[in-house]
Amino acid sequence: MQRISQVELGLMLVLFNFSTAAGFLMGPLTGLAGYQGWLSVLIAHAGGLLITCLSVWYTKKRPNEFIIHYGKEVLGKWLNLIMMVIYCFFFIHLAGIVLRQATDFLVQIYLPSTPSWVIASSFGLVISIAVRSGIEAIFRCAAGFFFVIFSTASIIPLLVGKELNYERTIALITSLSWRDMIQTSYPFVPWFGEMFLVIFIFPFLAKAEKTVRTLLWSSLISTLFFEVYFLLCILLFDAPLMAHFTYPILEMLRFIRIGDFLENLDPIVVAIWIAGLFIKISILLYMAVFISSQLLKLKDSRPLSISFGAIAVGMAMHSVKNLIELNDFILHSWANFAYFVECSPLVYWGISIMKKYVQRSRTSQNVMEE
């Protein structure tokens, strides 16, 4: 059953974290945190990593079983069923949010005359096919895309160095406000806590005991790249101007010109970056399909892929009216719901500890009576 190596898991998580954070969260982050956004990201990443590691430490106690199955022994059949339905909704809803962000980006920047539903449906069809291909295909695809995406991401900082205003670096320190640090970090912790999804596919992982180590190095790499791009945008645009950009990295890419034959590099980079979004949406949708198939006791989850893809497209198109409303929802309402879902595996851990304590107490009491 162990079909996914730790390297493949780590490469997927790097893409998983970096693809949406760099593309869609940098503008809202700067608007909320300003110059201290770099520190807010570090705190958010640490918080998300802690949430994930706590869940993984509990799952490691039964590494060859799915939490979908043994959860009923901990919470009971019906309560565990309710929690799994919540997890399923969380993943498919999150897939819809990311799909909506990708759709709005393509419509606003490159395809303004194309209906949104056409782009979302096309994207959803490709993702459904990926989900139907299985989890191994998604992880192999992520490993292949990783080297292309991060080779490009490593070159870009070298191409914008001449445009930067290094005098703004002092503001990165003088603008720190420890009083506002929790407020500016709170909405972004759940975006990095999404890594907790590994607990649902734990038996698929080879050398599962090294999963925490994989989480650490993958988080470090994704945080490093995000911080580099955040600092580049700050030094190029200044925080007040950057906060007004919907896609700051895209604006930064438009400063890059390589000779007369290629005036703008952004179409090439965006095409590569879209591959990272494809991986993230695919793995999120797969989680919803996998959990549902396990609950329905299906031997094959593939028949659900197209229908769940259609549901994700419907959520993407009808959950919010525009991008402004979506960002407001993410920073406020969605964050609270995400905290509840991502921290809920700790309830399984707490109840299992209580049951062991009660069982030991009863055993010791029976021994004393005898």
N, C-alpha and C positions, 0 to 999 in steps of 0.2 A: 504493500500500500504506500510505502514511502517513495514518492515519485518526484519530489521537489527538493533540490539540494539547497543548502544554506546560502550558497553564492547566488543562486537564482532568486531566492527569497530576498536577499539584501539588495540586489540590483532592482528588483521590482519595487521595493519600498522606497528607494531613492527616487525613482521616477514618480511613484505614488505621491510622495510629499512635495517634490519640487514642481511638478507640472502645474498644479492649481495654485500653489502658494506664490510662485513667481509670476504667473500670468494674471491672476485675478485678485489676490489679497494685498498686493503691494500698495495699490492706490488707497483702499480703505484703511490699511495699516498706517500709512503716512498721514492721512486725514485725522486719525484718532490719536496717534502717538507722536507725530512730528519727527524731530531729529532723534528722539530716543526709541524710535521703532526698532533699531538694531538690537537693543537690549530687550525689548518686549518680545521679539522673535526668539531670543535665547531662552527666556523664561517660558514662553509658550511651548517651545520644543521640549524643554525639560519636563514640563507638566504633562504633555502628551505622552512622552516616553515613560514617565512614571506610571501613568494610568495603564499603559500597555504592558509594562513589565510586571506589575502586580497581577494582572489577569493571566499572563503567561506563567508566572510562578505557581498559580493555582492549577492551571491546566496541566503543568508538568507532573502533577501527582498521578494523573491517569493519561499518559501520553498516547496510548494506543486506542483510545475511545473518543468518540465525538461528544462534545458537551451537549449537543442536541439530544443524545440518548441518555447519558447518565445524569443529566440535569433533573430528570423526573425523580430520581432517587433522593435528590437533595431538597428540591422545592415541592415535590409532589407533581402528579401528572398534569393537572389543569393549570396550576400556576406556571409551571415550566412551559406549557403550551402557549400561554399568554405572553411570556417573555420572548419566546421564539418568534411569535407573530410580530412583536414590537421590533425585534432585530431585523426581521425580513422587511418590514415597512421602512425602517431606518436606512437600510442599504439601498433599496430601490428609490426611495425619496432622495437620498444623497446623489445617486446616479442621475436622477432627473435634474437636480440642481446644477451639477457639473455640466450636463448636456445642455442645459439652458444657457449657462455662461459661455460655452463654446459656440453655441448657435448665435447668440447676440454678438459675440466677437466677430464671427465671420460675416454676419449681415452688416454690421456697422462699418467694418473696415474694408472688406473686399467684395462683398456681394450685396450691395444695398437694394438692388432691384429684384432679388430673389426672395420669395416668401419664406418666412422662418420655418414653417412646417415642412417645407421641402428639404431644407438642410437638416433639420432635426430627424426627420424620417429616414433620410439617407444614412446619417450617422448611426441612428438606432438600428437600421438593418445590418450594417457592417458589424456593429457591436454584438447583436444577437447571433450572428454567424460565428463570431469569436467565442461567445459563451457556449454555443452548441458544440464547438470543437473541443471543449473541455479545459480544465484548469492547467493541464500540462502545456497545451498549446499557447495559452495566455502567458505563462511564465517564460516559455522559450522565446516568445515574441518580445517580451519585455527585456530579456537578456540581449537580444539582437539589437533592439532599438537603443538600449542604454549607451552603447559605445558610439553610436552615431550622434545622439543628442548631446552627450557630455563632451564629446570631442569638439563639437561646434560651440558649446557653452564655454569651454576653456579658452577658445580663441578670441571670442568677442571682447573680453576685457582688455586684451592687448590692442584692439583696434580703436578704442575710444579714449585712450590715455591722454592724447593731446588736447582733448576738449574739456578736461576736468578742471575744476577750480579747487585746488587743494587747500585754500584758505578756509574753506567751510568745515574742515575736519575738527577745528576747535569747538564748533557748535555741537558736535556729537557728544562732547563731554560736558560742556557748560549748560546744555539744555536738559540735562537729566533731572527728573523729578521723582524721587522715591515715593512720594505721596501718591502719585498717579500711576505708579507702575502696575499695580494689580488691576486697576481699571482698564489700562491700555493692553494688558496681556490677556485678560479674561476671555474675550470673544474668540481668540485665536488658538487657545489650547485644544479645543475639540478637533480642529483641523489636523493637528498632529496626533491626537489621540485616536484617529481613525485606524491607526496601525493595529488596534486591538482585534481587528478582523482575523488575525492569524490564529486566534484560539479556536475558530470554527473549522479550520483546515489543519489542525495540529497533527493528526495521524498521517497526513500526506507528506509531512516534512521528514527528510532524512536527517539523522543526528539532531533530533529535536531538543536535546539537552543544551545545544549551542545557540538556541534561538535568541536568548537575551543578548548574547555577544553580537549576533547579527543585527539585532535592533540598534545596538549602540553604534556600530560602525556605519550602518546605513543612515542613521539619524545625523551622525557627525558630518557625513559627506553632503547630505541634502541641506543641512544648516549652513555649512561653509559656502556652498554655491549661492544660496539665497542671500546670505549676508554680503557676499561680494557684489551681487547685482543690486542690492539695496543701497550699498555705499556708492556704487557707480552712479546710480540715478540721483542720489542726494547731492553728490559733488558736481553733477552735471546741471541739474535743474534748480536746486534748492528746495527745501521741504514745502514751503507755501505753494510754489508752482506745481511741484510734484503731486501734491494732494488733490489738485484739480484735474489731473490726468486719470482717465479710466484705465489705461494700459501704459504705465510709465516705461516699461522695458521696450515696448514697441516704439515709443517716441525716442528712446535712446538708440535703438537700432537704426533709426532714420538719419542719425548723425554719421553713420558709417558709410563711406564711399570708397570703393576699391577701383580706382582707375576710371576711365571713361566708359568702359563697356558694361560696368555694373554700378549704376548710381546709387541704388538702394539695395541693401542686403536683406531687409526685413521679410520679403516674400519667401526666401529660401529658408530662413531661420524659423519662420512661423510654420511652414510646411513640416519641418522636422519636429517642432514642438507639439504640433497637433497629434503626432504619434504617441507622445507621453499621455495626453488626455485620453486617447483611445485605450491605452492600457488601464488607466485608472477607472474609467467608466466600465470597462469590460469586467474587471475584477469585482467591482461593487455589484454589478448586475449578476455576476456569477454567484456571489454570496447569497443574494436573495433567492435565486433559482435553486441553489443547493440546499438551503435551509428548508424551502418549501417542499422540495422533493423528498427530503428526509422525514418531514412531518407527515406527508402523504404516503410514505413508505413505498416510493417508486424506485424501481431498480435502475431506471435511466432518467436523468434530469433533462435530457435534450428536448423532449416535447414542450417543455415550459419556456424555452429560451425566447422564441419569437413572441409569445404572448406577453411575457414579462418585459421584453424590449418595447412592445407597443405601450404598455403601461408607463414605462419610464418616459417615453416620448410624450404621452399625454400629460404626465406630471410636469415635464419641462415646459410645455406650451401653455398650460393653464394654471400653474401654481401662483404666478405673479404676473403683473401687467408689463413691467419694464425693468431695466437693470437697476435703476435707483431703488425701486421697491425691493428687489432681490437682495441688494447689498444691505439695506436696512433690516430685512428679515434675518440675514445671516449674522449680523452683528448683535442682534438682540434676541428675537424669539428662538431661532434655531439653536443658538449656543446653549441655552438652558436645556432644551430637549436632548441635545447631543451629550451634555454632561451626564444626564440621567442614564442614557443608554450605555455610554462608554464605561461608566463606573458601576453599572449594575452587575457585571460578573463578580464583583467583590461581595455581593449579597450571597452568591453561591458559596464563596469561601467562608464567609462569616457563619452561615447556617450550618455548613459542614463541620466547622470547629465546634459550634454549640452542640451538635448532635454527638460528636465524639466525646465531649465533656460530660454530657448527660449519660451516655452509655458507660463511660468509665465510672461515674458516680454510682450508677445502678449496680455495676459489677462489683465494686468495692463494698457496697452496702450488702449485697447478697453473700459475699464472702464473710463479712462480719457476722451476719445472722447465722451462717452455718457454723 
